[in-house]
Amino acid sequence: MGYFLWGLVTDFFTYETTKSVVVKSWSVGIINRIVQLLIITYFVGWVFIHEKAYQLTDSNVESSVMTKVKGFGYIGTLYQNRVMDVADYVSPPQGSGMFCIITKLIVTENQFQGRCAETEDKLKCSTDKDCYKHLGTNLSNGVITGACLKNSNKSSGMCEIEGWCPSENDAINTEPMDVKNFTIFIKNSVRFPLFDVTRGNFPSTMTPDLIKKCIYHPEKAPLCPIFRVGDVLNYTKQNVTELLRKGGEIGINIEWKCNLDLNIEYCMPKYSFTRLDAPFAKNAVSKGYNFRFAKYFKTENGTEFRTLHKAFAIRFDVMVTGQAGKFNTVPTLINLVAAFTSIGLGTVLCDVILLNFLKGADQYKAKKFEQVSEVQIETSVTQSLGSQLSLKPGIKSSYDSGALSLNTYDQPI
């Protein structure tokens, strides 16, 4: 037991130091240099050139967006074909980064407070009992009273509601307004607070005459801030006809990637377009995008009535993302240290090969790992300075660094 405890103590109070072994092997040497070359290429090409890891970056972009839509179109309703301008089809009218262009309207005019028959097919009834089961639900256009209203010559009817009458009938099929030639003007300014840099999405060379004539194109006019609605819908690669009929949500992304080591004029936006509600486009429920709004009036005697609109619209969300970078000493030093440290992976891989896959692995292990006790150190000190430990032929000892040179060609591979 005493020897065991003494062994634990002596093993604990030990010190390990690195011993260099020079292995003269073509195969291992080539692998080592290839791995080192790949690591250096990765850090130089990807980390420093592509990712610009030598820069201090700021992704906390402060942004302001203003939009304006222009165009005229015809929209079909139950009673007439209306000419629509911006005030009619854009909602909300503030010109913010989120706005809707109405493409189709279902209008229910002259609604007064009262009781009337529902128009939804799911509220058909034969007796009052058929309506009782819908009490308290939100399936109708009003509060269900529980009465079944039907003509005397018919066996079925519709449940009665209390609310705005006549009830809305959204099964009416109307043609959507053609909005493909409408234009969207986007004014965007961004600020990177870390560097106190402010930029706008107009190039300094753009004149008033030029901005009136240009239309955005990803290759011919990538910096024009005026977008044709039809082009934006086509860029999303969606069914434009279905979008006009059912509505949808379109994202316009403005991406700023600014290298502040270059001239500030090179800091310009890049636009991309996507359909945000694409996961629901093929669903059986909740397709497209629609909402309701009403316009209220009063008769001469003060009775209130309204005109209800169910609007199918294309909703546009202008989203701004950005990142600016500039040279800084701290990230440069951090990534340089990481690069030099990673080069050592080549040594790790070569050690795995030498210790496990070469036929001379035992000899390499014997030279790489060596245990030295205090007794051996004291013995070696008393020896003559000219004497050396016996080495096998082909093994050379360095007098200044303690490195061993091992010729692996003496060992079969």
C-alpha positions in Angstrom: 0.0 0.0 0.0 2.9 2.3 0.8 4.5 1.7 -2.6 1.2 2.5 -4.3 0.8 5.8 -2.5 4.4 6.7 -3.1 3.9 5.9 -6.8 0.8 8.2 -7.0 2.8 11.0 -5.3 5.8 10.7 -7.7 3.5 10.5 -10.7 1.7 13.6 -9.6 4.9 15.7 -9.1 6.2 15.3 -12.6 6.9 17.8 -15.4 6.4 17.3 -19.1 8.4 19.2 -21.7 8.4 19.2 -25.5 10.9 17.1 -27.3 11.6 17.7 -31.0 12.0 14.8 -33.3 13.0 15.5 -36.9 11.5 12.8 -39.2 13.0 12.7 -42.7 10.1 11.2 -44.6 8.8 12.3 -48.0 5.2 11.1 -47.5 4.8 12.6 -44.0 6.6 15.8 -45.0 4.4 16.4 -48.0 1.2 15.8 -46.0 2.5 18.3 -43.4 3.1 21.0 -45.9 -0.2 20.4 -47.8 -2.1 20.7 -44.5 -0.2 23.9 -43.6 -0.8 25.3 -47.1 -4.6 24.6 -46.8 -4.8 26.3 -43.4 -2.9 29.4 -44.7 -5.1 29.6 -47.8 -8.2 29.4 -45.7 -7.1 32.2 -43.4 -5.8 34.4 -46.1 -8.5 33.8 -48.7 -11.6 33.3 -46.6 -11.0 34.8 -43.2 -9.0 37.9 -44.2 -10.0 38.7 -47.8 -13.6 37.4 -48.0 -14.8 37.9 -44.4 -12.5 40.9 -43.8 -11.7 39.6 -40.3 -9.1 42.4 -39.9 -12.0 44.9 -39.6 -14.1 46.2 -36.7 -17.7 45.8 -37.7 -20.9 47.6 -36.9 -24.2 45.8 -37.7 -26.4 48.0 -35.5 -27.7 50.0 -38.4 -30.1 52.9 -37.8 -32.6 53.2 -40.7 -35.4 55.4 -42.0 -37.7 54.5 -44.9 -40.2 56.6 -46.8 -42.3 55.2 -49.7 -44.6 56.7 -52.3 -46.7 54.8 -54.8 -47.9 56.2 -58.2 -50.4 54.9 -60.8 -54.1 54.8 -61.8 -56.2 51.7 -62.3 -59.7 50.4 -62.7 -61.2 48.1 -60.1 -64.5 46.2 -60.5 -67.2 46.3 -57.8 -70.7 45.0 -57.6 -72.2 48.2 -59.0 -69.6 49.9 -61.1 -66.1 50.0 -62.5 -64.1 52.6 -60.5 -61.0 54.6 -61.3 -58.7 54.3 -58.4 -55.8 56.6 -57.5 -53.2 56.5 -54.7 -55.6 57.7 -52.0 -58.0 54.9 -52.9 -55.8 51.9 -53.1 -52.8 52.5 -50.7 -53.2 51.7 -47.0 -52.1 53.0 -44.6 -51.5 56.4 -46.3 -48.5 57.6 -44.2 -45.9 56.4 -46.7 -44.0 54.2 -44.2 -41.9 51.1 -44.7 -45.0 48.9 -44.7 -47.9 49.6 -47.1 -50.6 47.8 -49.0 -51.8 48.2 -52.6 -55.4 47.1 -52.9 -56.0 44.9 -55.9 -59.6 43.8 -55.4 -62.6 45.2 -53.5 -65.9 43.6 -52.4 -68.2 46.6 -51.5 -71.3 46.3 -49.4 -73.1 49.7 -49.5 -75.8 51.2 -47.3 -75.5 49.1 -44.2 -77.7 50.1 -41.2 -77.8 48.7 -37.7 -80.6 46.1 -37.5 -81.5 42.4 -38.0 -81.2 40.5 -41.2 -80.4 37.1 -42.7 -76.8 35.9 -42.9 -75.2 35.2 -46.3 -72.6 32.6 -45.2 -73.4 29.1 -46.5 -72.3 27.5 -43.3 -75.2 29.2 -41.5 -78.0 27.7 -43.6 -80.8 26.3 -41.5 -84.1 24.4 -41.6 -85.3 25.2 -38.0 -84.3 27.5 -35.2 -82.4 24.6 -33.6 -79.9 24.7 -36.4 -79.0 28.3 -35.4 -78.9 27.7 -31.6 -75.7 25.7 -32.0 -73.9 28.7 -33.5 -74.9 31.1 -30.6 -71.8 32.9 -29.2 -69.5 32.0 -32.2 -67.6 34.4 -34.4 -68.5 32.6 -37.7 -71.0 35.2 -38.9 -71.1 38.9 -39.9 -73.0 39.8 -36.7 -74.5 38.4 -33.4 -76.6 35.3 -34.1 -80.0 35.6 -32.6 -81.0 31.9 -32.9 -83.9 32.5 -35.3 -84.0 30.8 -38.7 -85.2 33.1 -41.5 -86.7 31.5 -44.6 -89.2 32.3 -47.3 -92.6 30.7 -47.1 -92.0 28.7 -50.3 -88.7 27.3 -49.3 -87.8 24.5 -46.9 -84.4 26.0 -45.9 -83.2 29.5 -44.9 -80.4 31.4 -43.2 -79.8 32.2 -39.6 -80.7 35.7 -38.4 -78.0 38.1 -37.2 -78.0 41.4 -35.4 -75.6 43.9 -36.6 -74.9 45.8 -39.9 -77.4 44.9 -42.5 -77.5 43.8 -45.3 -74.9 41.2 -44.4 -71.7 41.2 -46.5 -71.6 38.6 -49.3 -67.9 38.0 -50.0 -68.6 35.2 -52.6 -69.0 37.9 -55.3 -66.4 37.3 -58.0 -64.8 40.5 -59.3 -61.8 41.1 -61.5 -58.7 42.4 -59.8 -57.1 45.8 -60.7 -54.0 45.6 -62.9 -51.3 47.2 -60.7 -48.2 45.9 -62.7 -47.4 49.3 -64.1 -47.7 51.1 -60.8 -44.4 52.4 -59.4 -43.0 52.4 -55.9 -40.5 55.2 -54.9 -38.3 54.2 -51.9 -36.2 56.8 -50.0 -33.9 55.1 -47.4 -31.2 56.6 -45.2 -29.0 54.6 -42.8 -26.5 55.4 -40.1 -23.7 53.3 -38.6 -23.3 54.8 -35.1 -20.0 53.1 -34.3 -18.3 55.0 -37.2 -20.8 57.9 -37.4 -21.3 57.3 -41.1 -24.6 58.3 -42.8 -25.6 57.2 -46.3 -28.7 57.4 -48.5 -29.9 55.1 -51.3 -29.4 57.9 -54.0 -26.0 58.1 -55.7 -24.5 61.6 -55.6 -24.5 61.6 -59.4 -28.3 61.2 -59.7 -30.1 64.3 -61.0 -33.8 65.2 -60.8 -34.3 64.4 -64.5 -32.6 61.1 -64.2 -34.6 59.9 -61.2 -37.9 60.8 -63.1 -37.0 58.5 -66.0 -35.2 55.5 -64.3 -36.8 52.2 -63.4 -34.9 49.7 -61.2 -33.2 46.9 -62.9 -30.7 44.6 -61.1 -28.1 45.0 -63.9 -29.0 48.1 -66.0 -30.1 50.4 -63.1 -29.2 48.7 -59.8 -29.2 52.0 -57.9 -32.5 53.5 -59.1 -34.9 54.0 -56.2 -38.1 53.6 -58.3 -39.5 50.1 -58.7 -42.2 48.8 -61.1 -44.7 46.7 -59.2 -44.9 44.1 -61.9 -41.1 43.7 -61.9 -41.0 43.3 -58.1 -43.7 40.6 -58.3 -41.8 38.8 -61.1 -38.5 38.9 -59.1 -40.2 36.8 -56.4 -40.9 34.1 -59.0 -44.5 33.7 -57.8 -47.8 33.5 -59.7 -48.6 37.2 -60.4 -52.2 36.5 -61.4 -52.9 34.7 -58.1 -51.2 37.5 -56.2 -53.5 40.1 -57.7 -56.6 38.0 -57.1 -55.9 36.7 -53.5 -53.3 39.2 -52.3 -50.0 38.3 -50.6 -47.0 39.7 -48.6 -43.9 40.8 -50.5 -40.6 41.7 -48.8 -38.2 44.3 -50.3 -34.9 43.9 -48.6 -32.3 46.8 -48.7 -28.9 45.4 -47.8 -26.0 47.7 -46.9 -22.5 46.2 -46.9 -19.9 49.0 -46.5 -16.2 48.6 -46.5 -15.1 51.9 -44.9 -11.5 51.3 -45.8 -12.5 52.3 -49.3 -14.1 55.5 -50.6 -17.4 56.2 -48.9 -19.0 56.5 -52.4 -18.7 52.7 -52.8 -21.1 52.3 -49.8 -24.3 51.7 -51.8 -27.4 49.4 -51.2 -28.3 46.1 -52.8 -32.0 45.2 -53.3 -33.6 41.8 -53.2 -37.2 40.6 -53.2 -39.1 37.7 -51.7 -42.6 36.5 -51.0 -42.9 36.5 -47.2 -46.1 34.4 -47.0 -44.8 31.7 -49.5 -45.3 28.9 -46.9 -49.1 29.6 -46.9 -49.5 30.1 -50.7 -50.5 26.4 -51.3 -52.5 26.0 -48.1 -56.2 25.2 -48.2 -56.9 28.0 -45.6 -55.6 31.5 -45.0 -54.4 32.1 -48.5 -53.3 35.6 -49.6 -53.9 38.8 -47.7 -57.1 40.7 -47.1 -58.7 43.1 -44.6 -61.8 45.2 -44.1 -62.5 48.9 -43.6 -65.6 51.0 -43.5 -66.7 54.5 -44.4 -69.4 56.0 -42.2 -72.2 58.4 -43.1 -75.3 59.9 -41.6 -78.8 60.4 -43.1 -80.6 63.7 -42.8 -82.3 62.6 -39.6 -79.0 61.6 -38.0 -79.2 57.8 -38.6 -75.7 56.3 -39.1 -75.0 54.0 -42.0 -71.8 52.8 -43.6 -70.2 51.3 -46.8 -68.1 48.2 -46.0 -65.1 47.3 -48.0 -63.4 43.9 -48.1 -60.0 44.6 -49.6 -57.6 42.0 -51.2 -54.2 43.6 -51.2 -50.5 43.0 -51.8 -48.7 44.0 -48.7 -45.1 45.4 -49.1 -42.6 45.3 -46.2 -39.4 47.3 -46.8 -36.7 45.7 -44.6 -33.3 47.2 -44.1 -30.2 45.3 -43.0 -26.6 46.4 -43.0 -23.0 46.0 -41.8 -20.1 48.4 -42.0 -16.4 47.5 -41.3 -13.2 49.3 -40.9 -9.6 48.2 -40.2 -8.8 47.8 -36.5 -5.7 46.4 -34.8 -7.4 44.3 -32.2 -9.4 41.9 -34.5 -6.4 41.7 -36.8 -4.1 40.5 -34.0 -6.7 38.0 -32.7 -7.1 36.4 -36.1 -3.4 36.4 -36.8 -2.8 34.5 -33.6 -5.6 32.1 -34.5 -4.0 31.5 -37.9 -0.6 30.8 -36.5 -2.1 28.5 -33.9 -4.1 26.6 -36.5 -1.0 25.8 -38.5 -0.1 23.4 -35.7 -2.9 21.1 -36.9 -0.5 19.9 -39.5 1.8 18.6 -36.8 -1.1 16.9 -35.0 -2.2 15.1 -38.2 1.4 13.9 -39.0 1.8 12.7 -35.4 -1.3 10.6 -35.8 0.1 9.1 -39.0 3.5 8.4 -37.5 2.2 6.9 -34.3 -0.5 4.7 -35.9 0.1 3.9 -39.5 3.8 3.6 -40.2 5.6 0.4 -39.6 8.3 2.2 -37.7 5.8 3.7 -35.3 7.3 2.0 -32.2 10.7 3.6 -32.9 9.0 7.0 -33.4 7.1 6.6 -30.1 10.3 5.7 -28.3 12.0 8.8 -29.5 9.0 11.1 -29.1 8.0 10.1 -25.6 10.8 9.6 -23.0 10.6 9.3 -19.2 13.4 10.8 -17.2 13.9 10.3 -13.5 15.9 12.4 -11.1 18.4 9.5 -10.7 19.0 9.4 -14.4 19.5 13.2 -14.5 22.0 13.0 -11.6 23.9 10.2 -13.3 24.1 12.0 -16.6 25.4 15.1 -14.8 28.3 13.2 -13.3 29.2 11.8 -16.7 31.8 13.4 -18.8 30.6 16.3 -21.0 32.0 14.5 -24.0 30.1 11.2 -23.4 26.6 10.7 -24.8 23.8 8.2 -24.6 24.2 5.5 -27.2 22.0 6.1 -30.2 21.0 3.7 -32.9 22.6 4.1 -36.4 20.7 6.7 -38.4 19.8 8.8 -35.3 21.6 12.1 -34.9 21.6 14.3 -31.8 21.6 18.1 -31.8 24.0 19.6 -29.3 22.2 23.0 -29.0 18.4 22.1 -29.0 18.1 18.6 -27.9 16.3 17.7 -31.1 16.6 14.2 -32.6 16.8 13.5 -36.3 15.2 10.2 -37.3 15.7 8.8 -40.8 12.5 6.9 -41.5 13.9 5.5 -44.7 15.8 3.1 -42.4 12.4 1.7 -41.4 10.0 0.0 -43.7 6.8 1.9 -44.4 
